[in-house]
Amino acid sequence: MDRWYGKLAIVTGASSGIGAAVAEALVKEGMEVVGLARRVDKMECLAKRLSHHPGKLYPRRADVTKEGDIVENFNWAISSHGPVHILINNAGVARPTDIIGGDTQDFKRVLETNLLAFVIAAREACQSMIDNGVDGHIININSIVGHYVPIIPLINVYPAAKHGVTALTETLRQELFRQGKKIKVTSVSPGYVKTEILTANGFMKEEDVVSIEAASPYLNSTDVADAVLYVLGTPENVQVTELTIRPVGEAV
């Protein structure tokens, strides 16, 4: 991890859950971390808590479904802290509806947040890395549902979006290979992670989530952050293209 010390990382969805855990881990490794999320107040609290560590978290308000927000914040980060070295595409949302009778706005929110925002952010990161000769790393926080479709009601287009992340990761790897670039691209696909994604977006009631977590194994956000650090810490000649992590005992 020494080669990343003092370098710029951008983390989307950094206000809670996996994004906050990854941002914290990178700050502790001495990185300059720009966190993008709508709930900037939560990132500000995290930044204060991390103020004694070697790196620093810079909270920035952003709605990743808006291209202008992504581009503006990348431009600010680059002008303030130099070229992008690491991008953690993490922002995610779930909407409880089905496809047959679902609402188009719910479909759009899921696809725009979980896939299109990843594409736009990856583009901006790649342009910065290529323009500045940086052999950086782009990590897409995927899901096991990016590799199969579970039998779970009301997840509508969420698996489709995550399957898109799987395709995006490989497509981008191939593009960079054809251009002779050494920028790494990785998909990290966790099983069930204990985060706010289900309750924050009205997917399930909090008591129902508590019941599920009491009966089933789960990962913590810090487990995913550890996986990210592992991928970033691999030698320069090693590219982990897909890393799947699941809690011991997860059935599906």
Secondary structure, DSSP 8 states (H G I E B T S, - for coil): -GGGTT-EEEEESTTSHHHHHHHHHHHHTT-EEEEEES-HHHHHHHHHHTTTSSSEEEEEE--TTSHHHHHHHHHHHHHHH-SEEEEEE-------B-SSS--HHHHHHHHIIIIIHHHHHHHHHHHHHHHTT---EEEEE--GGGTS----TTBTTHHHHHHHHHHHHHHHHHHHHHTT---EEEEEEES-B-SSHHHHTTSS-HHHHHHHHHHS--B-HHHHHHHHHHHHTS-TT----EEEE--TT---
